[in-house]
Amino acid sequence: MANYGTMREAKSETQDITLDPVLLAGAEAAVRRLSRDYIQWVSADIARIEQGFSRLGTGPEQDAQAISAMFAAAHDAKGQGSTFGYPLVTRIAGSLCKYLKQKKNSPDMIAAHIDALKAVVAHRLAGDGGAVGERIAAGLEAATGCDPAAIRDDLP
């Protein structure tokens, strides 16, 4: 999926889309206002992932619930990251989603994703995180056996 700098640059696969400039400006301003709160939202998502992680190993039914809770929180982070200027969060959370969908629950691998998400938030690594962000995301993708292209294709 293409990453457009503004909504005005968006195109469908078959035709250009013309949007009312006043409505467009209002929508872009709303996204900018909401972006101010994004770090709090993603921090809450990370806390939910950590909460699920802490419940792993307590039994098969509890593990299934914990994995489901972690997946839901990671999916929320994945879906919002790029919208609010943090595509690296989207990529890392997407890797975790793919990993959990494979029914894998290595504590070390899940912890590595949590640590990476926390580092992005703590250091406010907006954008793709540059070379450091690429190394983090690519390392997680390689370690989990998740196809990086498939993760990116699945991004909102």
N, C-alpha and C positions, 0 to 999 in steps of 0.2 A: 504494500500500500504506500502510496506517495505521501511524503511529509510536506505539506504546504505551509508557507510562512504565515499566511492569513487565510481567512475563509474566502476572501475575494478571489484567491488563486485556485480554488477548488474546481475540478473538472470531473464530469462523469466519464465513464469509459467510452461513451458514444457521442457526447456533445458537451459543449461549454454550458455552464450554468450561469445565468444572470440573476443576481440577487439585488434586492432593493438596498441601496447604499445606506439609508437611514436605519433600516432594520439590521443590516449587517454591522454597522457601527455600534448599535445597541447590544447586539449579541457578543461582539468582541469585547466591549467594555464590561459586560457581565462576566465573561470568562476571566478577564483580568482581575475583577473584584474577588471572584471566587478563588483565584489562584493564591491570594494572600493567605487563605486558610488551608491550603493543600498540605503543608508540612504537618499540621495538626491531624488532618484526616489520615494521611499515610502513616503517621506515628501510631494512630489508633489501630490501623490495619496490622501493622507490625506487632503491636501488643497482642492482638488477637491470634496472630500466627504463633507467637511465643507461648501464649496460653495453651493453645492446642498442642504445641511441642512438649510442654511440660506434662501433658497427660499421656503421652506415648509410653507404652510398656506397662500399662495398668491392666491389660486384658484385651482380648480380640474385639469385643464390642466397643470398649472405650477407645481402642486404637482407631477403629473405623470412624467413630464420631470425631476424634481428634483430627484425623486426616481430612475429613469432610470440612471441619471448621477452618483448618489451615488453608485448604484449597479455596474456600469461599473468601477468606480475607486476602489471600494472594491474588485471587481473580479480581477483587475490587481494586487493589493497588495497581494491577496490570491495566485495568480498564481506564483508570484515571490519570496515570502517570504522564503519558504523552500529552493528554489534553491540557494539563497544567504545567507543562514545561519540563517534565522529568522523564524523558523516554528511557533513561537508564533504569529507573524504577520499573517501568513497564517491561523492559527486557529481562531483568532479574526475576521479577515476580512471575513473568511468563515462563521462565525456565523452571521455577519452582512448581507452577501449575502443571507443566508437562511432566515433571518428575513425579509428582504425586498421582497424576492420572495413570502413570505406568504401574501403580500399586507398589511403589518402592517407598521405604520409610527409613533409610539409613539416617540415624541421628546426626552423624557427622555431616552428611550432605545437606540435610535440612538446616542444621546450625550454620553451615557456610552461607546459605542463602539469606538466613536471618541476619547474620553479621554483615553481609554485603549491603542489604537494604538499610540497616542501621547506619553504616558508614556513609552511604549516599545521603541520607537525611542529615546526619550529624555535620557533614561537610558541605551541605547544600549543593551537591553536584548536579546542578540543573543541566539540561541538555543531555548529550550522550556521554558526558563525563570525560571526553577526550581520550587520550591514549590509556590513561588509568582506567577509565570506565570500560573501554574495549577489552583490556586485559582481565578485568574482573568478570565481565559478562561472558567473554569467550572461555575463560577458565571454568566457570560454572557449567556452561553448556557442554564443554568437552568432558568434564568430570561426570556429568549426569548421563552422558550418551544421548543427549537431546540434540536433534538436528537444528542448528541455529537458523537456517532458512525457514524451517517449519515454525519455529517460535515467532519469528518476525512476521511470517504470513498470517499467523493466528492473532496478531495484535490488532486492536481496534483502530 
